[in-house]
Amino acid sequence: MKIQHILLTSDLSPESMRPFEPIEELARELGARVTVLNVVPDLQLTVHGSPFAPGIPSPDLEREVKHARLVLDDQRAALGEKVDATCEVITAPNAARAICTFAAEHDVDLIAISTHGHSGLRRFALGSVAEQVLRHATIPVLSFQRADD
């Protein structure tokens, strides 16, 4: 398997930075390019009284996308100058599905994702984007778990 394009996901949290150093090293060794991806949730609003009308985007969506681009650019800098890295911010109602679709449509060879280590009720209530990506991706996924304290 030849790895030429790595998709490095980020939810903009400090935990999502966990894979950056190892992926930077891997990308340098393999000569692979890296796309740092953030998915801004686009939970479509339904117009009251019109359940069949198309949904409308959140009024804060544009502001959230701009904020994500700024944070992602800062995070990308952690990869250093020797790695061919770009940033992408997309919007979607389901982050895991969007990550898998992006990977399939952009010839990605490997997805790198950080887990947050939620368990129990919190994991059940919030779900796990990383787990959904692991289950549904059609390419290899490298997950980075939270280090035990």
C-alpha positions in Angstrom: 0.0 0.0 0.0 1.4 3.4 -1.0 0.4 6.3 1.1 0.5 9.6 -0.9 -2.4 11.5 0.7 -3.2 11.6 4.4 -6.5 13.1 5.7 -5.8 14.6 9.2 -9.1 15.4 10.9 -9.5 18.1 13.5 -12.5 19.2 15.6 -10.4 22.2 16.6 -10.0 21.0 20.2 -6.6 20.4 21.9 -7.3 16.7 21.8 -7.5 16.7 18.0 -3.8 17.9 17.9 -2.6 14.5 19.2 -2.0 13.0 15.8 -0.2 16.1 14.3 3.3 15.3 15.4 3.3 11.6 14.3 1.5 12.4 11.1 4.0 15.1 10.3 6.8 12.6 10.7 5.0 10.0 8.7 4.2 12.4 5.9 7.9 13.6 5.7 9.1 10.0 5.6 6.7 9.0 2.9 6.6 12.2 0.9 2.9 12.3 1.4 0.7 15.4 1.3 -1.6 16.1 4.1 -5.1 17.6 4.1 -6.2 18.9 7.5 -10.0 18.7 7.6 -12.6 20.2 9.9 -16.3 19.6 9.5 -18.5 22.4 10.8 -21.9 21.0 11.8 -24.7 22.2 9.5 -27.8 21.2 11.3 -30.5 22.4 9.0 -33.4 24.3 10.6 -36.9 23.5 9.7 -39.3 26.3 9.1 -42.1 26.1 11.7 -45.3 24.9 10.1 -43.6 23.7 6.9 -42.2 20.3 7.6 -41.7 19.5 3.9 -39.9 22.8 3.1 -36.1 22.5 2.5 -34.1 23.2 5.7 -32.3 26.4 6.1 -28.7 26.6 7.4 -27.9 27.8 10.9 -27.6 31.6 11.0 -24.2 31.3 12.6 -22.8 28.9 10.0 -20.8 31.4 8.0 -19.2 32.8 11.2 -18.4 29.2 12.4 -16.7 28.4 9.1 -14.6 31.5 9.3 -13.6 30.7 12.8 -12.7 27.1 11.8 -10.5 28.3 9.0 -8.5 30.5 11.4 -8.0 27.8 14.0 -7.2 25.2 11.3 -4.6 27.4 9.7 -2.9 27.7 13.2 -3.1 23.9 13.7 -1.7 23.3 10.2 1.4 25.3 11.2 2.2 22.5 13.7 3.0 20.3 10.7 6.0 22.5 9.8 7.2 23.8 6.5 8.6 20.5 5.2 5.1 18.9 4.8 2.9 19.7 1.9 -0.3 20.5 3.9 -3.5 22.2 3.0 -6.6 23.0 5.1 -10.2 22.3 4.2 -13.3 23.3 6.1 -16.6 21.8 5.0 -20.1 21.8 6.4 -22.3 18.8 6.9 -25.0 17.5 9.2 -22.9 14.3 10.0 -19.2 14.7 10.6 -18.3 11.1 10.3 -20.1 10.6 7.0 -18.6 13.8 5.7 -15.1 12.7 6.6 -15.6 9.3 4.8 -17.1 11.0 1.7 -14.3 13.6 1.5 -11.7 10.8 1.7 -13.4 8.8 -1.1 -13.8 11.9 -3.3 -10.2 13.2 -2.8 -8.1 10.1 -3.3 -7.1 9.9 0.3 -5.0 6.8 1.3 -5.1 7.1 5.1 -7.4 8.9 7.6 -5.8 10.0 10.9 -8.3 10.9 13.7 -8.1 11.5 17.4 -10.5 10.0 19.9 -11.6 11.9 22.9 -11.9 8.9 25.2 -15.5 9.4 26.2 -17.1 6.4 27.8 -20.4 5.3 29.3 -23.4 7.7 29.2 -21.3 10.6 27.8 -20.2 8.5 24.8 -23.8 7.2 24.3 -25.2 10.7 24.4 -22.6 12.3 22.2 -21.7 9.5 19.9 -18.3 9.0 18.6 -17.2 10.5 15.3 -14.0 8.5 15.4 -15.9 5.2 16.0 -18.2 6.0 13.1 -15.3 6.8 10.8 -13.6 3.5 11.8 -16.7 1.6 11.0 -17.6 3.2 7.7 -14.4 4.3 6.0 -13.4 2.3 3.0 -9.7 3.1 3.5 -7.4 2.5 6.5 -8.0 4.7 9.6 -5.3 5.5 12.1 -6.8 6.5 15.5 -5.0 8.2 18.3 -6.4 7.5 21.7 -6.1 9.7 24.7 -3.0 8.9 26.8 -3.7 7.6 30.3 -3.0 10.2 32.9 
